[in-house]
Amino acid sequence: MESKSLLARWRANFLTGLFIVLPAVITVAVLVWLFGTVANITDTLLFFVPQEVTHRPGAEGPGSGAMHWYWSLAALTLAVLLTSALGRLARNYFGKKVIVWLDAGMLRIPLFNKIYGAIKQVNEAFTTGGANSFKTVVLVEFPREGMYTIGFLTSEQHSEVQAKTGKKVVCVFIPTTPNPTSGFLVLVPEDQVTKLDMSVADGVKYIVSLGSLTPGLGEKRG
């Protein structure tokens, strides 16, 4: 009986400790994964530094192993600085013209332009307030009747669809969580869409936070 009691106390202590440590462990694991994923791209910025300096020795000789973490950190810092410089450049007339030319060039590359154009439109929808941005946060029944999800109203004009279905439908983008840049595009009858007072920015925060950041009732759209 005493051994069972000790085992039960140990199990309770272990589970309590696990619940305390688990969020920190998962957070560190996500940050390490994110750093490694980004580093796979930013490491190429150090092409001008000899690999014998930036990389560990490997089976094929000096510089054939993985890159040292501090060089990856230096590459990430360089990427941040270059991105900031690009942002500053985009704020003046000449910089805007250069970016427009580069953008037009990318949109002329076969296959690449399809992916780049789609991502660009989604990005603009989240970051700008122009005509292509999300209009309203809505509530729709998805993926089946009786289950509700948050979506963004993107358009209310679909004459061909309305003529074929005999219903007035609206276009709703339903993002995935926690990555709202991918999702589903659904056409929903207007009378089955519930418009919310939540702002688009709060809607994005709600999705990214897995529903943990909930705007207060009555907060109007901005």
N, C-alpha and C positions, 0 to 999 in steps of 0.2 A: 504493500500500500504506500509506504513511504517513497519507494523508488518511482511509483506512478505519480505521486504528488510532486516530486522533484522534476520529473519529465514534463508534467503539465505546466509547472512554473517556468521551466526553461523554454518551453514552446511559447508560452504567453509573452515572456521577455523577448524572445527572438522575433516574434511577429510584430511586437510593439516597436522594437528597434528597426525592423525592416521597413515599417510604414514611415518611420522618421527619416531613414537614410535613402529610401527609394526615390523620392522626388529629386534629391540632390544628385544621385547617381545617374538618373535618366537625363537630367539637365546637362550634366557634364558630358554624357555620351552623345547627346544631340549636338552640343557645341563642338565636340571633337569631330563628329561626322560632318558637320557643316564646314568646319575649318578644312578638313581633308578634301571635301567636294570642291570648295572654292579654290583651294590650293592647286588642284589639278589643272585649273585654268590659269590662275595668276602666276604659277611657277614659270610659265613660258615667258614672262616679262623679263626674266633674268638671263635671256639667251646670250647676252654680251659678256656674262661672267663664265669663266671656264668651269666645266662640270667637275673637274678634279677638286675645285674649291667648294662648290655648292652641294655636291653629292657625296654620299658615303662610298667607301670602296666596296666593290662587288665581285662576283665570280669572274667577271670579264676584265677585272683590273680596276685601277683608281678611277673614281667618278662614275662607275657603272651601277652603283646602288641607288637607294632612295635619297631624295634631297633632305638635307638637315632641316629640322623644324624651324630653326632660327632664320634660315634663308627663306623658307616658305613664308615666315612672318614678315620678313623684309619685302618679299614680292607682294604680299597682301597690302602692306603699307604703301608700296609704290602704286598699286592699283587704286587705292583710295585717293592718293594725291593726284593721279592722272584723271580720275573721275571728277574730282573737285575742280581741276584745271579746265576740264571739258565743260563743266557747268558754268564756270566763270566766262569761258569763251562764248558760250551760247547766249550770254546776256548782252553782247554787243552786236552791232550790225554785221560786221564782217564775219564773226563767228556763226551767226544765224545763217548767213548765206552758205558758208562752208558745210554746215550740218544739213541744210536743204539739199545741196549737191550730192553729198554722201548718201543721204537717205534715198534720193532719186536713183542713184547708182545701184544701191542694194535692191531696190524694187524692180530692177531690170534683169537681175540674175535669175535664170530659170530654176524652179523648184525652191531655191532659197527665198525668193520673193513671196511665195505662198506662206511659208512658216513665219518669216519676218513680218509680213503685213498683218497676219492674224494676231501675233503677239503684240505688235505695235498698237493695233486697235483696242485690244483688251487693256493694255497698259494705259492708253489715253482715256479709256472709259473710267478707270479707277482714279486717275490723277488729274483730270481736267474737268472743267465745268462746261465744256462746249456742247455742241449739238449731238455729238456721238457718245456723250457720257450717260450713265444710268440716270433715270429720271426720278424714280420713286422706289422705296422699299415696300415689297408686297408679301403677302402670305398666301400660299397656294397649297392645295392638297397634292402632295408628291412624296413618295413614288406611287402611292395608291390612295384610294378614298379613305378618309379617316385619319391619315397621317399628314401633318403640316410641315412645311419648310419655308425658310426665308429665301426670297428671290428679289431680283431687280427688274423693274419695268424698263424696257429699252425702246419699245416702239408700239404705237397703237394703230398703225396704218398697214393693213395687209388685205388689200382689196380682192386679190385673186383667191386667197384662202377663204375670206369671208363669203365670196360669191359661190365657192364650191361647197362650203359647209353650211351656208345659210345662217351663220352665227357671227356676231362681232367678236373677234378674238384679239388678244394683245400678246406681244412678244415678251417673254419673261426669261431672264438668264438665271439659272439656279447654280450657284457656285458650289464647289466641293470645299470641305474643311479639313485641315486648316489652311489649304492653299486655294484662295479664291480666284486664281487666274485660270483655272480649268473648271469645267462644269457641264451643264446641260442647257440647251436652248429649247424651250417648250412654248407652244402656242396654246393659250388658255382662254376659254370664253370669258369675256369681260365680267359677267355676273358671278364668276367663280373666283375672282381675284379680290382680296381684301387689302386695301392700301393702308399702310402704317404711318404713324407720325415720326417714326425713327428716321434720322438723317441717313444718307448714303454712307457717310464716313462711319457712323455708329453701326450701321449694318455690316460693314466690312470688319470692324473691330469685333462684333458679335460672332461672326463666322470664324475669324482667325483664332479667337480665344476659346473656341469650342463651346460657345454659349455662356462662358463664365462672366463676361463683361456685358451686362444687360442695361441699356439705357432706361432711365426712369419713365414711368407712365406720364404722358402729357408733354414730353419734350418734343418740340416741334421741329420740323425739317428745316435745315439750314441751306 
